[in-house]
Amino acid sequence: MSVPDSQFAAEPPRGRLARFATRSAAWSEKWFPNTLVFALLTVAVVAVAALAIGSSPAKVASVFGNGFWDLIPFTMQMAMVAIGGYVVATARPVQRAITRLAQVPRDPRAAIAMVATVSLLSALLNWGFSLIFSALLVRRLAERSGLRMDYRAASAAAYLGLGGSWALGLSSSSAQLQANPASIPKSLLPITGVIPFRDTIFTWQSLVVAAVVIAVCVAVAFLTAPRATAARTAADLGIDPRDPVENDVPRSRPGEWLEYSPLLTILVVALVGGWAIQEFAAKDPIVAISGLNTYNLLFLSLGMLLHWRPRRFLAAVTKAVPATGGVLIQFPFYAGIAAILTKATDGSGIAISHHLASLFTSAGNTTTFPLLIGAYSVVLGFLIPSGGGKWIIEAPYVMQAANDANVNLGWTVQIYNAAEALPNLINPFWMLPLLGVLSLKARDIVGYTFIYLVTLLPIVLGLLTLLSPTLPYHPPSY
Protein backbone atom coordinates (compact mmCIF):
# COMPACT_ATOMS: atom_id res chain seq x y z
CA MET A 1 0.00 0.00 0.00
CA SER A 2 1.13 3.56 -0.61
CA VAL A 3 1.74 5.85 2.31
CA PRO A 4 -1.31 7.70 3.68
CA ASP A 5 -1.71 11.31 2.60
CA SER A 6 -1.32 12.45 6.21
CA GLN A 7 2.31 11.35 6.16
CA PHE A 8 2.93 13.49 3.09
CA ALA A 9 1.42 16.48 4.78
CA ALA A 10 3.97 16.14 7.57
CA GLU A 11 6.90 15.67 5.24
CA PRO A 12 9.41 18.55 5.17
CA PRO A 13 9.32 20.51 1.89
CA ARG A 14 12.01 19.60 -0.66
CA GLY A 15 12.20 22.97 -2.41
CA ARG A 16 9.97 25.27 -4.44
CA LEU A 17 9.95 23.12 -7.56
CA ALA A 18 9.08 19.98 -5.62
CA ARG A 19 6.30 21.74 -3.70
CA PHE A 20 4.87 23.14 -6.92
CA ALA A 21 5.07 19.72 -8.57
CA THR A 22 3.25 18.06 -5.67
CA ARG A 23 0.46 20.66 -5.84
CA SER A 24 0.23 20.24 -9.62
CA ALA A 25 -0.04 16.47 -9.27
CA ALA A 26 -2.74 16.77 -6.62
CA TRP A 27 -4.71 19.17 -8.85
CA SER A 28 -4.29 16.85 -11.83
CA GLU A 29 -5.49 13.80 -9.94
CA LYS A 30 -8.54 15.70 -8.70
CA TRP A 31 -9.60 17.48 -11.89
CA PHE A 32 -8.21 15.58 -14.88
CA PRO A 33 -10.69 13.05 -16.34
CA ASN A 34 -9.90 9.71 -17.95
CA THR A 35 -7.83 10.01 -21.14
CA LEU A 36 -10.72 8.60 -23.19
CA VAL A 37 -12.63 11.76 -22.27
CA PHE A 38 -9.85 13.82 -23.87
CA ALA A 39 -10.18 11.77 -27.06
CA LEU A 40 -13.97 12.23 -27.11
CA LEU A 41 -13.60 15.94 -26.32
CA THR A 42 -11.17 16.28 -29.23
CA VAL A 43 -13.71 14.59 -31.52
CA ALA A 44 -16.26 17.19 -30.48
CA VAL A 45 -13.83 20.11 -30.93
CA VAL A 46 -12.66 19.13 -34.43
CA ALA A 47 -16.24 18.33 -35.51
CA VAL A 48 -17.38 21.80 -34.43
CA ALA A 49 -14.31 23.34 -36.10
CA ALA A 50 -15.15 21.55 -39.36
CA LEU A 51 -18.68 22.91 -39.21
CA ALA A 52 -17.28 26.37 -38.45
CA ILE A 53 -15.17 26.44 -41.64
CA GLY A 54 -18.20 25.50 -43.75
CA SER A 55 -18.23 21.71 -43.91
CA SER A 56 -21.71 20.18 -43.77
CA PRO A 57 -22.89 17.99 -40.86
CA ALA A 58 -23.40 15.11 -43.28
CA LYS A 59 -19.81 15.47 -44.56
CA VAL A 60 -18.37 15.55 -41.03
CA ALA A 61 -20.32 12.47 -39.98
CA SER A 62 -19.40 10.63 -43.18
CA VAL A 63 -15.63 11.17 -42.98
CA PHE A 64 -15.58 10.38 -39.25
CA GLY A 65 -17.36 7.05 -39.72
CA ASN A 66 -15.35 6.11 -42.81
CA GLY A 67 -12.04 6.91 -41.13
CA PHE A 68 -12.81 5.39 -37.73
CA TRP A 69 -11.20 2.02 -38.53
CA ASP A 70 -8.22 3.32 -40.52
CA LEU A 71 -5.84 2.63 -37.62
CA ILE A 72 -6.91 -0.91 -36.74
CA PRO A 73 -3.58 -2.51 -37.86
CA PHE A 74 -1.57 0.14 -35.99
CA THR A 75 -3.80 -0.15 -32.93
CA MET A 76 -3.11 -3.87 -32.65
CA GLN A 77 0.59 -3.30 -33.31
CA MET A 78 0.92 -0.81 -30.45
CA ALA A 79 -1.02 -3.09 -28.10
CA MET A 80 1.45 -5.86 -28.95
CA VAL A 81 4.37 -3.53 -28.12
CA ALA A 82 3.02 -3.23 -24.58
CA ILE A 83 2.27 -6.95 -24.28
CA GLY A 84 5.65 -8.01 -25.68
CA GLY A 85 7.54 -5.69 -23.34
CA TYR A 86 5.66 -6.92 -20.29
CA VAL A 87 6.10 -10.59 -21.22
CA VAL A 88 9.87 -10.26 -21.65
CA ALA A 89 10.35 -8.20 -18.47
CA THR A 90 8.47 -10.68 -16.28
CA ALA A 91 10.19 -13.84 -17.53
CA ARG A 92 12.09 -15.73 -14.84
CA PRO A 93 15.56 -15.43 -16.48
CA VAL A 94 15.06 -11.66 -16.78
CA GLN A 95 13.93 -11.43 -13.15
CA ARG A 96 17.05 -13.30 -12.06
CA ALA A 97 19.13 -10.82 -14.05
CA ILE A 98 17.32 -7.96 -12.29
CA THR A 99 18.13 -9.49 -8.91
CA ARG A 100 21.83 -9.69 -9.77
CA LEU A 101 21.83 -6.15 -11.16
CA ALA A 102 20.31 -4.87 -7.92
CA GLN A 103 23.34 -6.11 -5.99
CA VAL A 104 25.76 -3.87 -7.91
CA PRO A 105 25.37 -0.37 -6.38
CA ARG A 106 26.83 0.27 -2.93
CA ASP A 107 25.47 3.79 -2.50
CA PRO A 108 21.78 4.83 -2.60
CA ARG A 109 22.43 7.75 -4.93
CA ALA A 110 24.37 5.50 -7.28
CA ALA A 111 21.49 3.03 -7.14
CA ILE A 112 19.01 5.70 -8.26
CA ALA A 113 21.35 6.83 -11.05
CA MET A 114 21.59 3.20 -12.18
CA VAL A 115 17.79 2.88 -12.27
CA ALA A 116 17.64 6.02 -14.42
CA THR A 117 20.26 4.64 -16.81
CA VAL A 118 18.49 1.29 -17.13
CA SER A 119 15.10 2.93 -17.68
CA LEU A 120 16.36 5.32 -20.35
CA LEU A 121 18.39 2.73 -22.26
CA SER A 122 15.77 -0.02 -22.14
CA ALA A 123 13.07 2.41 -23.35
CA LEU A 124 15.04 2.82 -26.58
CA LEU A 125 14.30 -0.85 -27.18
CA ASN A 126 10.70 -1.12 -25.92
CA TRP A 127 8.75 1.25 -23.71
CA GLY A 128 6.61 -1.50 -22.19
CA PHE A 129 9.69 -3.50 -21.25
CA SER A 130 11.30 -0.40 -19.75
CA LEU A 131 8.35 0.32 -17.44
CA ILE A 132 8.14 -3.16 -15.96
CA PHE A 133 11.87 -3.98 -15.93
CA SER A 134 12.75 -0.70 -14.19
CA ALA A 135 9.94 -1.04 -11.65
CA LEU A 136 11.05 -4.55 -10.75
CA LEU A 137 14.64 -3.30 -10.40
CA VAL A 138 13.48 -0.67 -7.90
CA ARG A 139 11.72 -3.36 -5.87
CA ARG A 140 14.83 -5.55 -5.79
CA LEU A 141 16.96 -2.60 -4.70
CA ALA A 142 14.40 -1.73 -2.02
CA GLU A 143 14.76 -5.22 -0.56
CA ARG A 144 18.33 -4.37 0.48
CA SER A 145 17.79 -3.07 3.99
CA GLY A 146 21.29 -1.62 4.31
CA LEU A 147 21.06 0.50 1.17
CA ARG A 148 18.68 3.20 2.57
CA MET A 149 17.50 4.20 -0.93
CA ASP A 150 14.72 6.74 -1.31
CA TYR A 151 11.92 4.67 -2.82
CA ARG A 152 10.11 7.64 -4.37
CA ALA A 153 13.19 9.05 -6.10
CA ALA A 154 14.11 5.62 -7.42
CA SER A 155 10.56 5.09 -8.69
CA ALA A 156 10.68 8.44 -10.47
CA ALA A 157 13.98 7.41 -12.07
CA ALA A 158 12.33 4.17 -13.25
CA TYR A 159 9.80 6.25 -15.18
CA LEU A 160 12.38 8.31 -17.08
CA GLY A 161 12.30 6.05 -20.14
CA LEU A 162 8.68 7.09 -20.78
CA GLY A 163 9.43 10.76 -20.17
CA GLY A 164 12.79 11.01 -21.88
CA SER A 165 13.97 8.48 -24.42
CA TRP A 166 11.25 6.06 -25.55
CA ALA A 167 10.02 8.17 -28.47
CA LEU A 168 13.59 8.35 -29.83
CA GLY A 169 13.91 4.54 -29.92
CA LEU A 170 12.67 1.50 -31.80
CA SER A 171 9.14 1.49 -30.32
CA SER A 172 8.47 5.15 -31.20
CA SER A 173 4.84 5.25 -32.31
CA SER A 174 5.21 8.03 -34.87
CA ALA A 175 8.50 6.77 -36.32
CA GLN A 176 7.10 3.25 -36.61
CA LEU A 177 3.91 4.49 -38.23
CA GLN A 178 5.73 6.67 -40.75
CA ALA A 179 8.08 3.82 -41.69
CA ASN A 180 5.21 1.45 -42.50
CA PRO A 181 3.02 2.30 -45.53
CA ALA A 182 0.29 -0.09 -44.38
CA SER A 183 -0.01 1.77 -41.05
CA ILE A 184 -0.26 5.29 -42.46
CA PRO A 185 -3.85 6.55 -42.90
CA LYS A 186 -4.69 7.09 -46.56
CA SER A 187 -5.41 10.75 -45.92
CA LEU A 188 -1.96 11.28 -44.40
CA LEU A 189 0.20 9.42 -46.93
CA PRO A 190 0.26 12.19 -49.61
CA ILE A 191 1.39 14.73 -47.01
CA THR A 192 4.18 12.75 -45.33
CA GLY A 193 5.12 9.92 -47.66
CA VAL A 194 6.95 6.95 -46.17
CA ILE A 195 9.82 7.93 -43.87
CA PRO A 196 12.23 5.07 -42.96
CA PHE A 197 14.09 4.83 -39.67
CA ARG A 198 17.31 6.04 -41.28
CA ASP A 199 15.62 9.43 -41.70
CA THR A 200 14.18 9.57 -38.16
CA ILE A 201 15.55 7.70 -35.14
CA PHE A 202 18.81 6.63 -36.83
CA THR A 203 19.97 10.08 -37.95
CA TRP A 204 23.05 11.27 -36.09
CA GLN A 205 21.10 14.32 -34.99
CA SER A 206 18.47 12.17 -33.28
CA LEU A 207 21.16 10.05 -31.64
CA VAL A 208 22.77 13.24 -30.27
CA VAL A 209 19.45 14.33 -28.73
CA ALA A 210 18.97 10.88 -27.18
CA ALA A 211 22.50 10.85 -25.75
CA VAL A 212 22.10 14.32 -24.22
CA VAL A 213 18.70 13.42 -22.72
CA ILE A 214 20.15 10.28 -21.12
CA ALA A 215 23.22 12.06 -19.75
CA VAL A 216 21.20 14.94 -18.29
CA CYS A 217 18.61 12.65 -16.69
CA VAL A 218 21.23 10.41 -15.07
CA ALA A 219 23.06 13.45 -13.69
CA VAL A 220 19.83 14.92 -12.29
CA ALA A 221 18.89 11.55 -10.79
CA PHE A 222 22.18 11.37 -8.93
CA LEU A 223 22.23 14.99 -7.80
CA THR A 224 18.61 15.15 -6.58
CA ALA A 225 18.54 11.77 -4.82
CA PRO A 226 18.16 12.21 -1.05
CA ARG A 227 21.13 10.99 0.95
CA ALA A 228 20.71 8.03 3.27
CA THR A 229 19.84 10.14 6.31
CA ALA A 230 17.03 11.96 4.46
CA ALA A 231 15.81 9.04 2.35
CA ARG A 232 12.37 7.52 2.76
CA THR A 233 12.67 3.83 2.04
CA ALA A 234 9.93 1.41 1.02
CA ALA A 235 9.68 0.35 4.66
CA ASP A 236 9.24 3.98 5.75
CA LEU A 237 6.35 4.25 3.29
CA GLY A 238 4.74 1.06 4.54
CA ILE A 239 5.51 -0.88 1.34
CA ASP A 240 6.76 -4.46 1.22
CA PRO A 241 8.90 -4.72 -1.97
CA ARG A 242 9.06 -8.52 -1.89
CA ASP A 243 7.10 -10.30 -4.62
CA PRO A 244 4.65 -13.05 -3.71
CA VAL A 245 5.93 -16.52 -4.57
CA GLU A 246 4.18 -17.92 -7.64
CA ASN A 247 4.65 -21.60 -8.36
CA ASP A 248 3.35 -23.58 -11.31
CA VAL A 249 0.01 -25.22 -10.63
CA PRO A 250 0.54 -29.02 -10.68
CA ARG A 251 -0.80 -30.83 -13.72
CA SER A 252 -4.12 -32.47 -12.98
CA ARG A 253 -4.82 -34.29 -16.26
CA PRO A 254 -2.88 -35.75 -19.21
CA GLY A 255 -4.26 -33.13 -21.60
CA GLU A 256 -2.20 -30.44 -19.86
CA TRP A 257 1.12 -32.06 -20.74
CA LEU A 258 1.83 -29.78 -23.70
CA GLU A 259 1.08 -26.69 -21.57
CA TYR A 260 4.06 -27.56 -19.39
CA SER A 261 6.33 -28.85 -22.15
CA PRO A 262 8.81 -26.58 -23.99
CA LEU A 263 8.42 -28.66 -27.17
CA LEU A 264 5.97 -26.32 -28.90
CA THR A 265 7.89 -23.27 -27.70
CA ILE A 266 11.08 -24.58 -29.31
CA LEU A 267 9.27 -25.34 -32.55
CA VAL A 268 7.62 -21.92 -32.85
CA VAL A 269 10.76 -19.98 -31.88
CA ALA A 270 12.77 -22.01 -34.42
CA LEU A 271 10.29 -21.09 -37.15
CA VAL A 272 10.47 -17.41 -36.22
CA GLY A 273 14.27 -17.58 -36.12
CA GLY A 274 14.39 -19.09 -39.60
CA TRP A 275 12.05 -16.43 -40.91
CA ALA A 276 14.04 -13.64 -39.26
CA ILE A 277 17.30 -14.84 -40.82
CA GLN A 278 15.73 -14.71 -44.27
CA GLU A 279 14.07 -11.35 -43.60
CA PHE A 280 17.28 -9.62 -42.49
CA ALA A 281 19.32 -11.28 -45.24
CA ALA A 282 16.94 -10.07 -47.95
CA LYS A 283 16.57 -6.49 -46.67
CA ASP A 284 18.62 -3.67 -45.29
CA PRO A 285 18.65 -4.38 -41.52
CA ILE A 286 17.37 -0.87 -40.80
CA VAL A 287 14.45 -1.39 -43.18
CA ALA A 288 13.74 -4.82 -41.71
CA ILE A 289 13.60 -3.66 -38.09
CA SER A 290 11.48 -0.66 -39.16
CA GLY A 291 8.60 -3.05 -39.72
CA LEU A 292 6.46 -3.00 -36.60
CA ASN A 293 5.20 -6.51 -37.34
CA THR A 294 8.79 -7.75 -37.48
CA TYR A 295 9.68 -5.92 -34.27
CA ASN A 296 6.68 -7.31 -32.38
CA LEU A 297 7.13 -10.86 -33.65
CA LEU A 298 10.77 -10.92 -32.51
CA PHE A 299 9.89 -9.52 -29.09
CA LEU A 300 7.02 -11.92 -28.52
CA SER A 301 9.17 -14.85 -29.62
CA LEU A 302 11.85 -13.78 -27.16
CA GLY A 303 9.22 -13.64 -24.43
CA MET A 304 7.97 -17.09 -25.35
CA LEU A 305 11.50 -18.47 -25.27
CA LEU A 306 12.27 -16.87 -21.90
CA HIS A 307 9.07 -18.19 -20.32
CA TRP A 308 9.89 -21.60 -21.86
CA ARG A 309 6.56 -23.24 -21.08
CA PRO A 310 3.37 -22.18 -22.95
CA ARG A 311 1.43 -22.00 -19.68
CA ARG A 312 3.82 -19.43 -18.17
CA PHE A 313 3.86 -17.43 -21.40
CA LEU A 314 0.06 -17.27 -21.56
CA ALA A 315 -0.13 -16.27 -17.88
CA ALA A 316 2.24 -13.36 -18.55
CA VAL A 317 0.21 -12.25 -21.59
CA THR A 318 -2.98 -12.37 -19.53
CA LYS A 319 -1.44 -10.06 -16.93
CA ALA A 320 -0.23 -7.67 -19.65
CA VAL A 321 -3.52 -7.30 -21.53
CA PRO A 322 -5.27 -4.88 -19.09
CA ALA A 323 -2.56 -2.28 -19.78
CA THR A 324 -3.60 -2.17 -23.47
CA GLY A 325 -7.23 -1.16 -22.88
CA GLY A 326 -6.59 2.55 -23.41
CA VAL A 327 -4.78 1.90 -26.70
CA LEU A 328 -7.49 -0.40 -28.06
CA ILE A 329 -10.41 1.93 -27.43
CA GLN A 330 -8.79 5.33 -28.05
CA PHE A 331 -6.89 4.85 -31.31
CA PRO A 332 -10.02 4.40 -33.49
CA PHE A 333 -11.29 7.76 -32.24
CA TYR A 334 -7.95 9.31 -33.16
CA ALA A 335 -8.30 7.87 -36.66
CA GLY A 336 -11.74 9.48 -36.94
CA ILE A 337 -10.28 12.78 -35.72
CA ALA A 338 -7.57 12.65 -38.39
CA ALA A 339 -10.19 11.99 -41.05
CA ILE A 340 -12.21 15.07 -39.99
CA LEU A 341 -9.05 17.20 -39.96
CA THR A 342 -8.05 16.23 -43.49
CA LYS A 343 -11.29 15.35 -45.32
CA ALA A 344 -14.15 17.41 -43.86
CA THR A 345 -13.73 20.21 -46.40
CA ASP A 346 -15.63 23.42 -46.97
CA GLY A 347 -17.22 24.51 -50.26
CA SER A 348 -13.77 25.34 -51.66
CA GLY A 349 -12.33 21.94 -50.83
CA ILE A 350 -10.22 23.22 -47.92
CA ALA A 351 -9.97 21.20 -44.68
CA ILE A 352 -9.01 22.15 -41.11
CA SER A 353 -5.51 20.73 -41.64
CA HIS A 354 -4.88 23.32 -44.35
CA HIS A 355 -5.90 26.20 -42.06
CA LEU A 356 -3.72 24.90 -39.21
CA ALA A 357 -0.76 24.38 -41.52
CA SER A 358 -1.15 27.94 -42.79
CA LEU A 359 -1.24 29.20 -39.20
CA PHE A 360 2.03 27.45 -38.32
CA THR A 361 3.69 28.55 -41.54
CA SER A 362 2.71 32.19 -41.04
CA ALA A 363 3.71 32.17 -37.35
CA GLY A 364 7.22 30.91 -37.99
CA ASN A 365 9.90 30.28 -40.56
CA THR A 366 12.44 27.57 -41.30
CA THR A 367 14.54 28.67 -38.31
CA THR A 368 11.80 29.02 -35.71
CA PHE A 369 9.61 26.14 -36.94
CA PRO A 370 11.28 23.45 -34.74
CA LEU A 371 10.88 25.56 -31.60
CA LEU A 372 7.27 26.39 -32.42
CA ILE A 373 6.26 22.79 -33.20
CA GLY A 374 8.23 21.42 -30.24
CA ALA A 375 6.56 23.77 -27.77
CA TYR A 376 3.16 23.01 -29.25
CA SER A 377 3.71 19.25 -28.93
CA VAL A 378 4.70 19.65 -25.28
CA VAL A 379 1.45 21.47 -24.49
CA LEU A 380 -0.78 19.08 -26.44
CA GLY A 381 1.09 16.09 -25.02
CA PHE A 382 -0.12 16.92 -21.54
CA LEU A 383 -3.74 16.91 -22.73
CA ILE A 384 -3.50 13.85 -25.01
CA PRO A 385 -0.94 11.44 -23.51
CA SER A 386 -0.74 9.06 -26.48
CA GLY A 387 2.28 9.31 -28.75
CA GLY A 388 0.76 7.44 -31.66
CA GLY A 389 -2.77 8.76 -31.27
CA LYS A 390 -1.61 12.35 -30.89
CA TRP A 391 0.63 12.00 -33.93
CA ILE A 392 -2.36 10.99 -36.05
CA ILE A 393 -4.09 14.19 -34.93
CA GLU A 394 -1.09 16.48 -35.41
CA ALA A 395 0.60 14.97 -38.47
CA PRO A 396 -1.80 16.26 -41.16
CA TYR A 397 -1.18 19.92 -40.38
CA VAL A 398 2.26 19.73 -38.75
CA MET A 399 3.75 17.83 -41.70
CA GLN A 400 1.96 20.05 -44.19
CA ALA A 401 3.45 23.06 -42.41
CA ALA A 402 6.89 21.37 -42.59
CA ASN A 403 6.44 20.98 -46.35
CA ASP A 404 5.45 24.62 -46.67
CA ALA A 405 8.42 25.76 -44.55
CA ASN A 406 10.87 23.38 -46.30
CA VAL A 407 11.79 21.62 -43.06
CA ASN A 408 13.09 18.05 -43.26
CA LEU A 409 10.11 15.71 -42.79
CA GLY A 410 12.06 13.05 -40.91
CA TRP A 411 13.40 15.66 -38.51
CA THR A 412 9.88 17.02 -38.02
CA VAL A 413 8.89 13.55 -36.82
CA GLN A 414 11.81 13.67 -34.37
CA ILE A 415 10.87 17.16 -33.20
CA TYR A 416 7.49 15.71 -32.34
CA ASN A 417 9.05 12.62 -30.73
CA ALA A 418 11.53 14.39 -28.48
CA ALA A 419 9.08 17.09 -27.37
CA GLU A 420 6.04 14.82 -27.05
CA ALA A 421 7.71 12.54 -24.52
CA LEU A 422 8.37 15.32 -22.00
CA PRO A 423 4.78 15.83 -20.71
CA ASN A 424 4.71 12.15 -19.72
CA LEU A 425 6.91 13.17 -16.80
CA ILE A 426 3.98 14.83 -15.05
CA ASN A 427 0.97 13.25 -16.76
CA PRO A 428 -0.22 10.29 -14.67
CA PHE A 429 -1.65 8.20 -17.55
CA TRP A 430 1.47 6.22 -18.52
CA MET A 431 2.59 6.06 -14.90
CA LEU A 432 -0.21 3.63 -14.08
CA PRO A 433 1.53 0.33 -15.00
CA LEU A 434 4.68 1.39 -13.14
CA LEU A 435 2.80 2.65 -10.08
CA GLY A 436 0.85 -0.58 -9.90
CA VAL A 437 4.06 -2.60 -9.66
CA LEU A 438 5.54 -0.18 -7.11
CA SER A 439 2.40 0.25 -4.95
CA LEU A 440 2.58 4.04 -5.24
CA LYS A 441 0.41 6.93 -6.40
CA ALA A 442 1.33 9.54 -9.01
CA ARG A 443 1.77 12.21 -6.35
CA ASP A 444 4.43 10.05 -4.69
CA ILE A 445 6.86 10.52 -7.58
CA VAL A 446 5.78 13.58 -9.53
CA GLY A 447 7.67 15.90 -7.21
CA TYR A 448 10.83 14.34 -8.65
CA THR A 449 9.69 13.86 -12.25
CA PHE A 450 8.76 17.55 -12.44
CA ILE A 451 12.39 18.45 -11.81
CA TYR A 452 13.38 16.36 -14.83
CA LEU A 453 10.76 18.14 -16.92
CA VAL A 454 11.92 21.67 -16.15
CA THR A 455 15.54 20.62 -16.70
CA LEU A 456 14.97 18.84 -20.02
CA LEU A 457 12.49 21.25 -21.60
CA PRO A 458 14.89 24.08 -22.60
CA ILE A 459 17.69 21.64 -23.46
CA VAL A 460 15.55 19.51 -25.78
CA LEU A 461 13.84 22.43 -27.51
CA GLY A 462 17.20 24.13 -27.95
CA LEU A 463 18.79 21.04 -29.51
CA LEU A 464 15.85 20.52 -31.86
CA THR A 465 16.18 24.10 -33.09
CA LEU A 466 19.97 24.11 -33.43
CA LEU A 467 20.19 20.78 -35.28
CA SER A 468 17.33 21.41 -37.72
CA PRO A 469 19.41 23.34 -40.32
CA THR A 470 21.78 20.37 -40.68
CA LEU A 471 19.09 18.34 -42.48
CA PRO A 472 17.94 19.25 -46.00
CA TYR A 473 14.30 19.22 -47.09
CA HIS A 474 13.02 16.47 -49.38
CA PRO A 475 9.42 16.25 -50.68
CA PRO A 476 7.28 13.29 -49.57
CA SER A 477 8.23 10.01 -51.23
CA TYR A 478 6.32 6.73 -51.39
C-alpha positions, 0 to 999 in steps of 0.5 A, a space after each residue: 500500500 502507498 503511504 497515507 496522505 497524512 504522512 505526506 502532509 507532515 513531510 518537510 518541503 524539498 524545495 519550491 519546484 518539488 512543492 509546486 510539482 506536488 500541488 500540480 499532481 494533486 490538482 491533476 489527480 482531482 480534476 483531470 478526467 480519464 484520457 478517453 474523455 480527452 479523445 472524445 472531447 477532441 472529436 467534439 472540438 474538431 467536428 465543431 471546427 469543421 462545421 465552423 469552416 463550412 463543412 456540412 454535418 453530413 460530410 463531417 459524420 461521413 468522414 468520421 465514420 469512414 475513417 474510424 477504422 483506418 488505424 486498426 492494424 496500428 492499434 493492434 501493433 501498439 497493443 502488442 508492443 506493450 504486451 511483448 515488453 511486459 512478457 519479456 520483463 516478467 520472464 524468470 531469467 530476466 527477473 534473475 538478471 534484475 536481482 543480480 543487477 540490484 546487488 551492484 550499487 553500494 550507494 543509494 544515490 548510485 542506485 538511483 542513477 543506475 535505475 535512471 540509466 536502465 530505464 532510459 536505455 531499455 526504453 530505446 528498445 521497448 517502452 513497455 519493457 522499460 516500465 516493468 523492468 525498471 519497476 522490478 529493479 526498484 523493488 529488488 533494490 528496495 529489498 536491500 535493507 542496508 542501502 537506505 535508498 529513497 523509494 520515491 526518487 528511485 521510482 521516479 527514475 524508473 519512469 524516465 524512459 517514458 518521459 525522456 527516451 522512448 520516443 527516440 527509440 525503436 518502439 516510437 509510435 510516430 517513427 514506426 507508423 511513418 516507416 510502414 506504408 500499411 499503417 499510415 492513414 490514406 489521408 496522411 500518406 500524400 502529405 508525409 510519404 513513407 519515412 524510414 528509420 534512417 531518416 528519423 531515429 537513426 539520424 546522427 542528430 536524433 542520436 545526439 538528442 537521445 544521448 544528451 537526454 540520457 546524460 542529463 537525466 542520469 546526472 539529475 537523478 544522482 544529484 537530486 537523490 536524497 542521501 541516506 539520512 534523508 531518504 524515505 525507504 519502502 519500509 518507511 512508506 509502509 511498502 513491502 517490496 518482496 514479490 509473492 511466490 508464484 509456483 506452477 500449478 501441478 498438472 491435474 490431467 494428461 491433456 495439460 502435458 503440452 502446456 508444461 512442455 517446452 516442445 511447442 515453444 522450441 518449434 515456434 521460436 525455431 520457425 520465427 528464427 528461420 524467418 528472421 534470418 531470411 528477412 534480415 538477409 533479404 533487406 537492409 537491416 534498418 528497413 527490416 527492423 522498421 517493420 512494426 510486425 517484425 519488431 513485435 514478432 521478434 519480441 514476442 518470440 523472445 518472451 515465449 523463449 524466456 518463459 519456456 513453457 506455454 502455460 507461463 507465457 500465456 499467464 504473462 500475456 494475460 497479466 499484460 492485456 489490461 494495460 492495453 485497454 486505453 490503446 485499443 479503445 482510443 486509437 479508433 477515435 484518433 483515426 476518426 479525428 484525423 479523417 475530420 481534420 483532413 477530409 471534412 472540407 468546406 465549399 472550396 475543398 479546404 480542410 481544417 488541416 490546411 488552415 492549421 498548416 497555414 497558421 504554423 507557416 505564417 507564425 514561424 519560418 524555417 529557423 523558428 519552426 522546430 521551436 514552435 512545433 516542439 513547444 506546441 507538442 509539449 502542451 498538447 502532449 499533456 492533454 492527449 498522452 498518447 504518442 501514436 494517437 496524438 501524432 495521427 491528430 497532429 501529423 496532417 497539419 504539422 507535416 503540411 506546415 513542414 512541407 510549406 516551410 521546407 523543413 526536413 520531414 524526418 526531422 519534423 517527426 523527431 521534433 514531435 518525438 523528443 518534445 512529445 515525450 516530455 509531458 509524460 513526466 507529469 501526466 499520470 496516464 502512462 505512470 499507471 503500470 509502473 505505479 501498480 508494480 511499485 504500490 505508489 500513487 502519481 503524487 508520490 513521484 511527480 515531485 521528482 519527475 517535475 524536476 526532470 521536466 523543467 531541466 529537459 524542456 529548454 535543453 531539448 527544444 534548444 537542440 531541436 532548433 539548433 540541429 534542424 538546419 543540418 538536415 535538407 528538405 526532401 518532398 514526400 516520397 512513397 
